[in-house]
Amino acid sequence: QANRAAMRKAERRREAQQRAATRPLRRRIDDLLHELERVADEMSAIEVELAEPMLYQTEEKQRLKWLLQRQGELRNRQARLESAWMEAEEALQAGQLP
């Protein structure tokens, strides 16, 4: 009985240490997911604006050019964030193996 209690205590301690060791990585994953959400929201807003027929009038060409440029920047940012997120997730999973 005492041996089982000691084993459970040691297991809980090991799990707590593992959580503490992976906390920065889990925090990074949360930050990346938050930033991905922000980028997706901005991309959605741009897509709504790009769907407006008035945007393609001659007097709106500068705005159209800016929106298309920003959309490209956001796509690149999204790809980099997704890559970083996947790497962090893989690192977290590798760290949690017994």
C-alpha positions, 0 to 999 in steps of 0.5 A: 500500500505504501509502495503504491502511494509512493509510486503514484506520488512519483508519477504525479511529480513526473507529470508535473515536471513534464508539464512545467518543461513543456509550458513554454512550448504550449504557450508558443502554440497558443500564441501561434494559434491566436495569431493565425486566427487574427490573420484569418479574420483579416483575410476574410475582411479583405475577401469581403472587400474584394467581392465589392464590384465598386472596388473595380472602378477606376477611382478605386484602383489604388485601394484594390492594389493595396488590398491585393498586396495585403492579401499576398502578405497575409497568405505568406504570413499564414503559411509561415505561422502554420509551419511554425505551429506544426513544428511546435506541435511536433516538438510538443508531441515528441516531448510527451513520449515516455 
